[in-house]
Amino acid sequence: MTTDQIFAFTVIAAMMAVFIWDRFRYDVVACCALVLAVVLGVVPFDKAFSGFSDDIVIIVGSALIVSAGVARSGVVDTAIKKFFPNLNSVRTQLALLMIVVAVLSAFIKNIGALAIMMPVAFQFSRRSGVSPSLYLMPMAFSALLGGLMTQIGTSPNIVVSRLREEMTGTSFTMFDFTPMGALLTVVGVTFLLFFHWLVPSRTKQNTSIEDAMEIANYTSEVTITAQSSVLEKPVSTLLKLGDGEVIATAVLRGTTRMSPFPDLRLKEGDVVLLEGSSAALDRTVSSGRLKLSGKPLTERGQVQADIISVETIISQESSLKGLSARELALSYTRGVNLLAISRRGERLTERLGSITLMAGDILVLQGNRRNLTAVLQDFSLLPLAQREVLLGTRRRAFIPLVILALAMAATAVGIAPVSVAFFVAALGMLVFRAIPLADIYKSIDGPILVMLAALIPVSDSLRTTGGSELIAGWLGNAAASLPAWGALGLILVTTMAVTPFLNNAATVLVMGPIAASFATNLGFKPEAFLMAVAIGAGCDFLTPVGHQCNTLVFGPGGYRFSDYPRLGLPLSFIIVLVSVPALLYVWPVG
């Protein structure tokens, strides 16, 4: 080995050891590894920051924004409540998510399939009271497995098809991958369904101050209209929309105040006092098509644009102290609606307009940015962590789905590469106001992207220093005396081991010719060996950085680097055990 090769292997080995040690945050470790690689000369100065322009960084960041836009649209809530109203078993929910992701991944880009279903996983998590980490990693692995089933499912299959055409004059067809891909998907999904507990329950590592300040006891009032989905239905149906996180404190029918018994049927014009977090209230209002308190905010007869909702605290100096919302008449005098009130240690059971405001009360106010800014200044109100809330904001329900569908269609027919299609989709979410500008940057998850950008040139040092060719030479010497199943297994295992450090398409370009030369030197047909390379490159279960799907769930799932091999290593072992005999049966080497 040359000095540069020794340095490259040393940097990567040390970085992996620190990742698994898990004492420092992953983006810091990756940046330190990059600096060390530059100092040792294995990454040139002019390539040190090449990772920031890499397609993988763009794809992951854009997919996070697109997924957030789909989640914010409210379509996911509506679909779950309509099609899976009683799907409460965690195992059944996980099975549904993995099967849908795997099937979608066979025909569209697996990261797109995962982005579609991630909001569903968060909904199931909230409904079942378990961590999203229970769902996200198995879903990512299912997306990788599903991509094995067709030629277009994943990049390694496309590259392998081209290699076969160069060698034999005949490319693999669309469904030549299906027998092996379907078998491995069934085996893998079954394993994940019963052994997902190998990954401990995690919470998101980069929790923001906004998340920590979530208010759980807002009081709000809603009106049942002719368009409400709960009209003439019992109160219990209304509360189900909040997934158990919303309670009703009273039902007002005209001048009569009624106790909210579960079997009480709701009539048009009923006013229901609800208590819960702003997010739970928002799900209830949007799913039930309920009318919040206040009046429609219009300007010159038109519905105002840029309507937002913010949480504010009444300060000791505020002139609102001792007044009620009815006395203030903010809707008429300031063009701002009061949607909800929270008072620490107290359950509010009066109508919002009748509550006398106190210092320390937290209000949810709705209006356009200009009016809200003036109200906050004039009444000495303090915005809570400068955050906006969804309650009372308009959602463009189907626009995010249309944007995502167009992006995936563009990649499927070859109009645009994945990076460009998803970048345009993320931009579309902003242009069509499917997600606020402030939420765009919250969704991106900066530490994940910095880690990826720093790791890409470090990982590429294996190729630039000739380390990958060195591994290939060792491999050739080891396989020369092995039987067919042994050589096939060695190719598969080596490809799996190399993939976390190279782009999976690059792995195929390195390992494909090696596999073909094995087959030629040993007198075997090349198809089984090329398929083994495609499977090994597609089954990257060992790290969060080897494939975009693994990276996409890393931050939202709150995973640690060492969590991936805990579940991925036994899954990889099973894939090898099943693949070798199945390959020899489906693609005979003799």
Protein Blocks (a to p, Z undefined) as FASTA:
>chain_A
ZZklmmmmmmmmmmmmmmmnopacfklmmmmmmmmmmmnopacfklmmmmmmgmklmmmm
mmmmmmmmmmmnommmmmmmmmmmmlmbfklmmmmmmmmmmmmmmmmcfklmmmmmmmmm
mmmmmmnopafklmmmmmmmmmmmmmmmpmklpmklmmmmmmmmmmnopacdfklmmmmm
mmmmmmmmmmmmmmmmmpccdddfklcfklmmpcfkbccdddddfklckgoiafklmmmm
nnopaccfbdcehjaccdfdfklccdehiacdddddfklmmmmmmmnopacedddddeeh
iacehiacddddddfklckgopafklnommmmnopacfbdcdehiacfbdfklpccdehi
acdddddfklmmmmmmmnopacehhiacfehpacdfklmmmmmmmmmmmmmnopacfklm
mmmmmmmmmmnopacfklmmmmnommlmmmmmmmmmmmmmmmmnommmmmmmmmmmmmmm
pcfklmmmmmmmmmmmmmmmpcfklmmmmmmmmmmmmmmmnopafklmmmmmmmmmmmcc
kbcklpmklmmmmmmnopafklmmmmmmmmmmmmmmmmmmmmmmmmccZZ
